[in-house]
Amino acid sequence: MVQVGRPPTLLDRVAARLSDIVSPPLVSLPVALAVIRQEGISWRSAIGWAGLFWTGTGLLPLFYLFRLWLRGQVTDIHVRVRQQRLRPLAMTLVSMAGTLLVLALVGAPLPLLRLGIAIWVQWALLTLITFRWQISMHGAAMGTAATIFWSIQGTGSWPVLTLVPIVGWARVRLRRHTKLQVVAGAALGALTTAWLAR
């Protein structure tokens, strides 16, 4: 959100598009793919598992959010009003839990199940915090991505690491969060997935 009465600047538009591209539901797909691929699983199988994981943890919650938006029940797909976040968050937690159950029943790779558990715990904490404070979910998603890619690629993960402050800047630029809310989100994302690192 930019200042009322002021037309969006180029930086405002860049920040908005960046926020769309790296929204939490979209970030979960490459993270899941990276976790599976490190196990030596073929690309074809990895894409299948990651796709199944993403359908329940990203795509279905995203469709639900779009449905709320089309009905005017949330202001935008990034849900900038804290009080409007609780329904999408509750649906996301239910969808994630169902997805984990399905993945376990069909014999998904253990690293993917561990990732799913970590992300579910992360979103449960985000939901609890959201009752009182607008913590950044973009920050949490990028903290997760940075931690996972660093554990796999080390210094080769610098493009993902670089995105963390850039995405944080975008959220602050759009006045969706304070700097502290972005940093707290990134820290929570990193802490809830750090145990996955080997």
N, C-alpha and C positions, 0 to 999 in steps of 0.2 A: 504494500500500500504506500502510495506516495502522498505528498502533502495535498490537502484539498485546495482546489483552485489552481494548482500548478500542473501543466501538462507533463506527462512522463518524459524523462530525459532518455538519452541513449543508454546510460548506465542503469536506469530503472528497467528498461526493456531487457537488457542483458541479464540483470538479476532475476527478472521474472521468468525468462526462458530457461535459465540455469536451474532455477527452483523446480520447474516442470520436468526437466530432463533427469535430474537426480532426486526425484521424489522417492520416499522410502519404498513404496511398492516396486518401483523399477530397479532400485539398487539391489534388492534381494536376489534377483536372477543371476547377475554375474558373480555375486558372492557365492551362491550355491554351486554354480558351475565350477568355480575355482576350487572349492572345498572337495568336490567329487573328483576332479581331474588330478588332484595331487595323490590320489590313491592308485593312479595308473589305469583307471577305467577308460575305455575307448570313448572317443568324442561322441559317437552315436548314442551309447548308453548314458553317458554323462548328460547329454542334452535331454534325453528322455526323463531321467531322474530329476534334473533341475527344473524341467518344464512342469512335472507333476508337483514338485515342491512349490514352485512359483504360482501355480494355478490356485492353490489353497491359501498361500500366505501373502500373495500380492494381488493377483487378478480378481479373485472373488471379492475381497475387501474393497478393491478399487471400483468394481462395478456397483457395489452397494453404495459407495460414496457418491458416485455419479448419479445414482437413483435419488439419493437424498438431495443432491444439488439441483436436479431437474425439478424436484417437487418444492424447491425453495426452503428446504429444512436446514441447509447449511449455506453460508454465504459464498463459498468457493471451494474448490477441490482440495485446497491446502488447509481448510477449516481454521481460519485465523481467529475466530471467536472461541475462546476456551470452553465455554459452556456447551458448545455444539459438538465438541470432540468426543463426548462420552459414548454416544450410540455407535459411531464408526469404530471406536476403540473396542467396545464390547463385542461387536460383530467380528472384528479382526481376531480377537483372542479365541472366540469360538471356532472360527474358520481354521485358525492355526492348529488348535487342539485336534480338530477333526482330521486335518491333513497329516499330523504326526501319527495319529492312530492308523490311518490308511497306509502310510509309508511303512510303519512297523509291521503291519499285517502282510504286505506284499514283499517284504524282505529288502527294503532300501538299504543302501550302504550306511554303516554305523556313523561315519563322519557327518552325513547329511542329517541323521536323526539328532546327533549332538548339536549341530548348528540350529536345528529347529527348536530344540529345548532352550538353548541359550537365547534365541530371539523371542520365544514365548515369554520367558522370564523378563527379558528386557521390556517387552510391551506391557506386561503386567505392572511393572514398576512405573513405566511412563504413564499408564492409566491412573495409578494411585497418585502420582505427583500432579497430574493434570487437574485433579479435584481442587488443588490450591494454587497451582503455578503453571505458567505456560512454557514448559520445557520444550526445547526444540527437537522434534522428531527427525527433521532433516539432519540435525547434528548427530543424533543417535545412529541413524543409518550410515552416515559417513564415518563415524567412529568405529562402527562394526566393520565396514568395508576396509578401512585403513588397517585395523588390527589383523584381520584375516589375510589380506594381501601381504602385509609385512611378515607374518609368520610363514608364508609360503615362499615369497620372493626376496625378502630382505630389502636391500637398497634398490633392487629392481622394481620395487613397488612405489617409487617416488611419484609417478603421475597420480596415483590414488591418494597418496599422502598430501600432495599439493592441493588436491580438491577440497580437503577438509577446511582449511581457512578460507578458500574461495567461496565455498558454499555458505560458510558462516557469514562472510561479508554480504552475500546476496540476501540472506534472511534478515540481517540487520538493516541493509540498504532499503529493503521493502517495508521496514518497520513491523515485521511480523514477530520479531524477538529482540530482546536485548542481547548484548554481548555475553552476559553471564548465562542467559538461557541457552545460547548456542554452545558455549563451552561446557555447560553442565550436561547437555544432551550428548555431545561428543564423548565426554568422559564416561557417561553411563553406557554408551554403546561399546566403548573399548573395554570397560571393566566386565561387562556381562559376557563378552566373547573371548577375553584374554585366556581363559582356561582351555580354549580349543587349540591354542598354539602349542607346538611341540618343541 
